[in-house]
Amino acid sequence: MSAVMAGPESGTSYRKAAHDNLWLHFSAQPGDQSELPMIVRGEGAYVYDDQGKRYLDGLAGLFTVQVGHGRRELAEAAARQSETLAYFPLWSYANEPAAELAGRLAALAPGDLNHVFFTNSGSEAVESAWKLAKQYFKIKGKPGKHKAISRTTAYHGTTHGALSITGIPELKADFEPLVPSTFRVPNTNIYRADVHGEDPAAFGRWAADQIERVILEEGPDTVAAVFLEPVQNAGGCFPPPPGYFQRVREICDEYDVLLVSDEVICAFGRLGTYFGAERYHYVPDMITCAKGLTSGYSPMGALIASDKLYEPFADGSHVFSHGYTFGGHPVSAAVALANLDIFEREDINGHVRANEAAFRSTLEKLLDLPVVGDVRGAGYFYGIELVRDKATKETFSAEECERVLKGFLSHELFANGLYCRADDRGDPVIQLSPPLIIGQPEFDEMERILRAALIKAQELL
């Protein structure tokens, strides 16, 4: 058994504790403790390591720190609530911050999505949505409706149900068998489209119609829900083509299938609106969200459900037998309320909308590089797809992904002061999702660091 360290006092002892005792998430454990970055402080759009080096946070932590690092207002909200009521469960009881937050989210959500079920994370929100869909249809006398549809390469979470809905086979293989009855349809990556690649509206109609095809193949009386992100993250930011979500909504209505808008990343300003469904003008039956709800200052997620889904539970005759110890945690709820106050006071959504075109045009300067095939996204959420050959769109081989994307670019970008993600879940991309407070100086800094690293990466192909 390794020794338990009590209060390490130096950077070296923290690194030893991290190396010996801290199990990293979605990461290979480092062979040597000196290889592990130790982030100790954040301020605005930047974070700092234990050597004092500054990094531009090009991923907002993990698509999360919307209002930037070091916001005293959020820390003080947590401290005040901790002194008043640090914890009490929502099991047959309520607390004031959770109640107030539920009301504010209901007011912000589209349509009649008026009922908020709090979770701790996005994975738990997705898990909750699938469970609610299954129970809802059982109550409505349609117990066979239990299947879920999602898109290829889409990521929906790590819990067993959410991972089953996820469309990335390599993330699932080690944990099979998973929950059965999930099915995949094409995503909306028009850059890689085999059909209608020159006609976005036709491509959107085709992609949406693949959902109808699967519903009919499986039988409408067996399909409960479709899970879609407004802009799909994994694979590198796939925005919806024109008319896509309107056609999906028609299909779901026709076959009595629930539309779940998975907005764990896209909600709370990432696309310049509180919810991505608002940006793309559709009303889902459920929204799943987390991350930006508190700007990462305290863990919290939520499932927001429509009046239709809540109706069977409204009079107490049915119970949603599901919950989490920390769901609706009063401290997290207080932080979320303070976070929404910042959004309103500083017009965070308006700032994103006003600067979106400048962000895109700055990143599009990189298209002059042979290795950059596509720049795509929306709001403050972009993917840069890398190619071996721009003319043919030839992608990297598995060996090149390992050597160039993971082995070189990830380290080179970070070493030069930019934290972002080099991702090969699908074709190789660099993902950017910075704090929503940044502007042209930070856009230029990102472009400069990316350009220098990508020029070197080209030489390795």
C-alpha positions in Angstrom: 0.0 0.0 0.0 1.3 3.4 -0.9 1.9 6.0 1.8 -0.8 8.6 2.3 0.6 12.0 2.1 -0.7 14.7 4.5 -0.5 18.2 3.2 2.3 18.2 0.6 4.2 21.5 0.9 6.2 21.7 -2.3 5.6 21.3 -6.0 7.8 18.2 -6.0 5.7 16.4 -3.3 2.4 17.3 -5.1 3.8 15.9 -8.3 4.8 12.7 -6.5 1.4 12.4 -5.0 -0.2 12.9 -8.4 2.1 10.3 -10.0 1.7 7.7 -7.3 -1.9 8.1 -6.2 -3.9 10.2 -8.6 -5.7 8.2 -11.4 -6.1 10.4 -14.4 -9.3 10.4 -16.5 -9.2 9.4 -20.2 -5.4 9.6 -20.0 -2.4 7.3 -20.0 -0.6 7.5 -16.7 2.7 9.4 -17.1 5.9 7.3 -16.9 7.6 10.0 -14.9 6.2 12.6 -12.5 8.0 15.4 -14.3 5.9 14.7 -17.4 2.6 15.6 -15.6 1.6 19.3 -15.9 0.4 20.7 -12.5 -2.1 23.5 -13.0 -2.3 25.7 -9.9 -4.2 28.9 -10.8 -6.6 30.4 -13.3 -7.3 34.0 -14.1 -9.6 35.2 -16.9 -8.9 33.2 -20.0 -5.6 31.8 -18.7 -4.3 29.1 -16.4 -0.9 28.8 -14.8 1.3 25.8 -13.9 3.4 25.3 -10.8 6.4 26.7 -12.7 4.6 30.0 -13.2 4.1 29.4 -17.0 0.9 30.9 -18.5 -1.4 29.0 -20.9 -4.4 30.4 -22.9 -7.3 28.1 -22.0 -8.5 27.3 -25.5 -11.0 24.6 -24.2 -12.5 26.5 -21.2 -11.2 23.6 -19.1 -13.4 21.1 -20.7 -16.0 23.2 -22.6 -17.0 24.5 -19.2 -15.5 27.7 -17.8 -17.8 30.1 -19.6 -17.2 33.2 -17.6 -13.5 32.7 -17.1 -11.3 31.7 -14.2 -10.9 33.4 -10.9 -14.4 34.9 -10.5 -14.5 35.9 -6.9 -18.3 36.4 -7.1 -18.8 32.7 -7.8 -16.5 31.7 -4.9 -18.3 34.0 -2.6 -21.7 32.6 -3.6 -20.5 29.2 -2.7 -19.1 30.3 0.7 -22.3 32.1 1.6 -24.5 29.2 0.8 -22.1 26.8 2.6 -22.5 28.8 5.8 -26.3 28.8 5.5 -27.1 25.3 4.2 -24.3 23.3 2.9 -26.3 20.2 2.0 -29.7 18.6 2.1 -31.2 16.1 -0.4 -34.1 16.6 -2.8 -35.6 13.3 -1.7 -39.1 14.6 -0.6 -37.6 18.0 0.4 -36.6 21.1 -1.4 -34.0 23.8 -0.8 -34.3 27.5 -1.8 -31.3 27.7 -4.3 -32.4 24.6 -6.2 -36.0 25.9 -6.4 -35.0 29.3 -7.6 -32.6 27.8 -10.1 -35.3 25.5 -11.5 -37.5 28.5 -12.0 -34.8 30.4 -13.8 -33.9 27.5 -16.1 -37.6 26.9 -16.9 -37.9 30.5 -17.9 -34.9 30.3 -20.1 -35.6 27.0 -21.8 -37.6 26.9 -25.0 -41.3 26.0 -25.3 -42.9 24.2 -22.4 -39.7 22.7 -20.9 -40.7 23.7 -17.4 -39.5 20.8 -15.2 -35.9 20.5 -13.9 -34.4 17.3 -12.6 -31.0 18.1 -11.2 -28.0 15.8 -11.6 -24.2 16.1 -10.9 -22.9 15.7 -14.5 -23.9 15.6 -18.1 -23.6 11.8 -18.2 -26.1 11.6 -15.4 -28.4 14.0 -17.2 -28.3 11.8 -20.3 -28.8 8.7 -18.2 -31.8 10.3 -16.5 -33.3 11.3 -19.9 -33.3 7.7 -21.2 -34.8 6.4 -17.9 -37.5 9.0 -18.0 -38.3 8.2 -21.6 -38.7 4.5 -20.8 -40.9 5.1 -17.7 -43.0 7.7 -19.5 -43.9 5.3 -22.3 -44.7 2.5 -19.8 -47.1 4.8 -18.0 -48.7 5.7 -21.3 -49.3 2.0 -22.1 -46.5 1.7 -24.6 -44.0 -0.5 -22.7 -42.2 -1.6 -25.9 -40.9 1.9 -26.6 -37.4 1.7 -25.1 -34.8 2.0 -27.9 -32.5 5.0 -28.4 -31.1 6.5 -31.5 -28.0 8.7 -31.7 -25.4 9.7 -34.4 -22.1 8.1 -35.4 -19.0 9.5 -33.6 -21.3 11.3 -31.0 -20.3 11.3 -27.4 -23.1 11.3 -24.8 -21.3 10.3 -21.5 -19.5 7.6 -19.5 -22.2 5.9 -17.4 -23.4 2.6 -18.9 -26.6 4.0 -20.4 -25.0 7.1 -21.7 -22.0 5.2 -23.0 -24.4 2.8 -24.8 -25.9 5.8 -26.6 -22.4 7.1 -27.5 -21.4 6.5 -31.1 -17.7 6.0 -30.6 -16.9 2.2 -30.7 -13.4 2.4 -29.3 -14.7 4.1 -26.1 -17.2 1.2 -25.6 -15.2 -1.9 -26.3 -13.5 -2.3 -22.9 -16.9 -2.1 -21.1 -19.1 -4.3 -23.2 -21.7 -5.8 -22.9 -23.4 -2.4 -22.5 -27.1 -1.5 -22.4 -28.8 -3.0 -25.5 -31.2 -1.3 -27.9 -29.2 1.7 -29.1 -28.9 2.5 -32.8 -26.8 4.9 -34.9 -27.6 7.2 -37.8 -25.2 9.4 -39.8 -23.9 12.6 -38.3 -23.9 16.0 -40.0 -20.3 16.3 -41.1 -20.9 17.8 -44.6 -17.2 18.0 -45.2 -17.1 14.2 -45.4 -20.6 13.8 -46.9 -21.0 10.9 -49.5 -24.2 12.4 -50.7 -25.4 16.0 -51.3 -22.1 17.4 -50.2 -22.6 20.6 -52.3 -26.2 21.2 -51.1 -26.5 21.7 -47.4 -30.3 21.8 -47.3 -30.5 18.5 -49.3 -27.8 17.0 -47.1 -29.7 18.0 -43.9 -33.0 16.5 -45.2 -31.1 13.3 -46.1 -29.4 13.1 -42.7 -32.7 13.7 -40.8 -34.5 11.1 -43.0 -32.0 8.4 -41.8 -33.6 8.8 -38.4 -37.0 7.9 -39.9 -35.4 5.0 -41.7 -34.1 3.5 -38.5 -37.4 4.1 -36.6 -39.3 2.3 -39.4 -36.7 -0.6 -39.5 -36.9 -1.1 -35.7 -40.6 -0.4 -35.5 -42.1 2.9 -34.2 -43.6 1.0 -31.3 -40.1 0.2 -30.0 -38.3 3.5 -30.3 -38.4 5.8 -27.3 -36.0 8.7 -28.0 -33.5 10.3 -30.3 -30.4 11.9 -28.7 -28.8 14.8 -30.7 -26.4 17.6 -29.8 -27.2 20.9 -31.4 -23.6 21.0 -32.7 -22.0 17.6 -32.4 -18.7 17.7 -30.5 -16.8 14.5 -31.1 -15.4 14.4 -34.6 -14.8 18.1 -34.6 -17.8 20.4 -34.3 -20.5 19.4 -36.8 -23.2 22.1 -37.0 -26.7 21.1 -38.3 -27.4 21.8 -41.9 -30.4 24.1 -42.7 -33.7 22.5 -41.9 -32.2 19.5 -40.2 -33.7 19.9 -36.7 -37.1 21.0 -38.1 -37.3 17.7 -40.1 -36.1 15.7 -37.1 -38.9 17.3 -35.0 -41.5 16.3 -37.7 -40.2 12.7 -37.7 -40.3 12.5 -33.9 -43.8 13.9 -33.7 -45.1 11.5 -36.5 -43.8 8.4 -34.7 -44.3 9.5 -31.1 -40.5 9.5 -30.4 -39.0 11.9 -27.9 -36.4 14.4 -29.1 -33.6 14.9 -26.5 -31.3 17.9 -27.1 -28.0 16.9 -25.5 -26.6 20.4 -24.6 -24.0 19.4 -22.1 -21.5 21.4 -24.2 -23.8 23.6 -26.3 -25.9 25.3 -23.5 -25.1 28.4 -21.6 -23.5 30.7 -24.2 -21.3 28.3 -26.1 -23.3 29.1 -29.2 -24.3 32.6 -28.2 -27.7 31.5 -26.7 -28.7 29.9 -23.4 -29.6 26.8 -25.2 -28.5 25.5 -28.6 -32.1 24.6 -29.5 -32.9 28.3 -29.3 -30.1 29.0 -31.9 -31.4 26.4 -34.3 -35.1 27.1 -33.7 -36.5 23.8 -32.5 -38.2 22.7 -29.3 -37.1 19.3 -27.9 -38.9 17.2 -25.4 -35.9 17.2 -23.1 -32.7 19.1 -22.7 -29.7 17.6 -20.9 -27.1 20.1 -19.7 -24.2 20.6 -17.2 -20.7 22.1 -17.6 -21.5 25.8 -18.3 -24.4 25.8 -15.9 -22.0 26.7 -13.1 -19.0 27.6 -15.4 -17.3 24.7 -13.7 -17.1 26.3 -10.3 -19.1 23.5 -8.7 -20.4 20.2 -10.2 -23.9 20.3 -11.5 -26.1 19.0 -14.3 -29.8 19.0 -15.2 -32.5 17.3 -17.2 -35.1 19.8 -18.3 -38.4 18.1 -19.4 -41.5 19.3 -21.1 -45.0 19.6 -19.6 -46.0 16.5 -21.5 -43.4 14.3 -19.9 -44.1 15.7 -16.4 -47.8 15.3 -16.6 -48.1 11.7 -15.5 -46.0 12.5 -12.4 -47.7 15.8 -11.5 -50.4 14.5 -9.2 -48.2 12.1 -7.4 -49.8 9.0 -8.8 -46.5 7.9 -10.4 -42.9 8.4 -9.0 -39.8 8.8 -11.0 -37.8 6.3 -8.9 -34.5 7.8 -9.8 -32.1 10.4 -8.1 -28.7 11.3 -6.9 -27.4 12.1 -3.4 -26.0 15.5 -4.6 -28.6 16.3 -7.2 -29.8 19.9 -6.7 -26.9 20.5 -4.2 -27.6 23.9 -2.6 -24.1 25.2 -2.9 -23.9 24.2 -6.6 -27.3 25.8 -7.2 -26.2 29.0 -5.5 -23.1 29.1 -7.8 -25.3 28.5 -10.9 -27.5 31.4 -9.9 -24.5 33.7 -9.5 -23.2 32.4 -12.9 -26.5 33.3 -14.6 -26.3 36.7 -12.9 -23.0 37.3 -14.6 -24.4 36.1 -18.0 -27.2 38.7 -17.7 -25.1 41.6 -16.3 -22.3 41.2 -18.8 -24.4 40.0 -21.7 -22.2 37.0 -22.3 -24.5 35.6 -25.0 -24.4 39.0 -26.9 -20.6 39.1 -26.6 -20.3 35.7 -28.2 -22.7 36.6 -31.0 -20.9 39.9 -31.6 -17.5 38.2 -31.9 -18.4 34.9 -33.5 -17.6 36.1 -37.1 -14.2 37.5 -36.0 -13.3 34.2 -34.2 -14.2 32.2 -37.3 -12.4 34.5 -39.7 -9.3 34.4 -37.6 -9.2 30.6 -37.5 -10.0 30.5 -41.2 -6.6 32.2 -41.9 -5.2 28.7 -41.2 -6.8 27.4 -44.3 -3.8 28.6 -46.3 -1.8 25.7 -44.7 -1.8 22.4 -46.7 -2.5 20.4 -43.5 -5.8 22.3 -42.7 -8.8 20.8 -44.6 -11.7 22.4 -42.8 -12.7 24.9 -40.2 -16.2 24.5 -38.8 -18.3 25.3 -35.8 -20.5 28.0 -34.3 -20.4 30.5 -31.5 -17.2 30.0 -29.5 -17.0 26.3 -30.5 -14.8 25.2 -33.4 -13.1 22.3 -34.9 -10.1 22.4 -37.3 -9.9 19.2 -39.4 -6.4 18.1 -40.5 -5.7 16.3 -43.7 -2.8 14.6 -45.4 -3.9 15.9 -48.8 -6.2 18.9 -49.1 -7.2 18.2 -52.7 -8.5 14.7 -52.0 -9.4 15.2 -48.4 -7.2 12.2 -47.6 -7.0 11.8 -43.8 -4.2 10.7 -41.5 -3.4 7.0 -41.1 -3.6 5.5 -37.6 0.1 5.7 -37.4 0.1 9.4 -38.4 -2.6 10.2 -35.9 -0.5 8.6 -33.1 2.7 10.2 -34.2 1.7 13.6 -35.5 -1.6 14.4 -33.7 -1.0 12.9 -30.3 2.7 12.5 -30.2 3.6 16.0 -31.5 0.8 18.5 -31.8 -0.8 18.0 -28.4 2.6 18.6 -26.7 3.7 21.3 -29.0 0.6 23.4 -28.6 0.7 23.2 -24.8 4.4 23.9 -24.7 3.8 27.1 -26.7 1.1 28.3 -24.3 -2.2 27.0 -25.8 -4.3 24.4 -24.0 -6.8 22.8 -26.5 -7.6 19.3 -27.7 -6.0 17.3 -30.5 -8.7 14.6 -31.1 -8.9 11.5 -33.3 -12.3 10.3 -32.4 -13.2 10.2 -36.1 -10.9 12.2 -38.4 -8.1 14.2 -36.8 -9.1 17.6 -35.5 -8.1 20.3 -33.1 -10.9 21.5 -31.0 -11.3 25.0 -29.6 -13.9 26.0 -27.1 -12.5 29.0 -25.1 -14.0 31.0 -22.2 -16.8 33.2 -23.6 -15.2 36.4 -22.3 -12.3 36.5 -24.9 -12.0 38.7 -28.0 -9.7 39.5 -30.9 -6.4 39.6 -28.9 -6.9 36.0 -27.7 -8.2 34.9 -31.2 -4.9 36.2 -32.7 -2.9 34.5 -30.0 -4.6 31.2 -30.8 -4.0 31.5 -34.5 -0.4 32.4 -34.0 0.4 29.4 -31.8 -1.7 27.0 -34.0 0.0 28.2 -37.2 3.5 27.7 -35.8 2.7 24.2 -34.6 0.8 23.1 -37.7 3.7 24.2 -40.0 6.0 21.9 -38.0 3.4 19.1 -38.1 3.3 19.3 -41.9 6.9 18.4 -42.0 6.2 15.2 -40.1 3.8 13.8 -42.7 
